[in-house]
Amino acid sequence: MAELQRPDNPDEVPPRQAALPAVPTEPPAGNAADQLDPVARREFEEFRRFQEFQRYKAAHPDGAPPEPPAPLWRRILRNKFVRKLLMLLILLFVALTFVECAFGGRGSGSGAGGESPGFGTGGSVRPNSPRETVRTVYHYIGHHEAGDQRPCSFFTTGAAIQFAEAHGTADCATAVTELAGQVTDAEAYASPEIDSQTNQVDGDRTEVSSCDSISVRGGPALGDFQLSRHPDGGWEITGYATTEACESTAPPSEEADPGVTARPSETVRLLHTYVLFGPASNACALFSPEAGADFAANFGASDCASAVQELGADAEIGYRNPGFPDSAQQRSEPVVTISSCEMTVEDGPRLGLLELTYQEDSQSWLITGHEAETCGG
């Protein structure tokens, strides 16, 4: 191997090999980039594409191309909860459409050839008990508005005709309007006291009498309703009639004498209502002075009003609708005895044995005797 020789002249520099032109990694800044010759610019672009390819290979070792992001609506539909909610809404829409097509176009019970469209606004939903069906008729008449035919929607076509004829009008809607004009206390009339036994039905037919089963206040008693269970499970009025007893009875309003009642059971029901809500003075007005004193003594109170207030402290809302035995509905005898042990009393104390006497002068029933009693069971 030849030895390297130091040059004789130290200032002499040995020649260097020519270097290959370098490939720039970044383009020259400014106007210098425009001064590159075509060969250098092409080499730079190829090198930059090679770098991008290397970065892509490192990020995607399997070689699969990147998928574009899915649209927002598709990402939302992939959520299982959203899919279930949409399915529920679709089923609900289909069900409502079916009900509207099947029942919505039949008209009201008062129209020609019409059938009862159901509870309130139409469809197959009706009150689920005879008691609520009759109560709702009273409610809509008490709060009647011009053109409102909802009370008639609870009648079949035949029953609506009977209702109109009984009240001497051309159709059910006119009868409702005339009856609404006789209402003196809308709130009291819209919430009549109905015997809880009206719901004790054996079969698919029953009758509710405004004279015997309903305590109507603030307006006219409507008569007797025959009701049948509809195939959808609700109850509708299939027959109607008025009676002389209902027509001759003037129901008391809130402003009337609280002691004026049309039958024995109404007096006792009012007593329960006044015990629950007050005022105590109205409850005591249902007693004769002697019976009021006995009532107070039997419950260990100084006077009737104090006894009522003490009893009311243990009563709740269900107390206002007690059930009565058949004897409490009779009016043929001038004196009737009602035992609280024979009544259906909920959410409050039993009031003992009550003796009621019919008052000819006021045509009402007054409590004229009271005895304490202990109920078995």
Buried (B, 14 or more C-beta within 10 A) or exposed (E): EEEEEEEEEEEEEEEEEEEEEEEBEEBEEEEEEEEBEEEBBEBBEEEBEEEEEEEEEEEEEEEEEEEEEEEEEEEEEEEEEEEEEEEEEEEEEEEEEEBEEEBBEBBBBBBEEBBBBBBBEBBBBBBBBBBBBBBBBBBBBBBBEEEBBBBBBBBBBEBBBBBBBBBEBEBBBBBBBEBBEEBBBBEBBBBBBBBBBBBEBEEEBBBBBBBBBBBBBBBBBBBBBBBBBBEEEBBBBBBBBBBEBBEEBEBBBEEBEBBBBBBBBBBBBBBBBBBBBBEBEBBBBBBBEEBBBBBBBBBEBEBBBBBBBBBBEEBEEEBBBBBBBEBBBEBEEEEBBBBBBBBBBBBBBBBBBBBBBBBEEEEBBBBBBBBBBEEEE
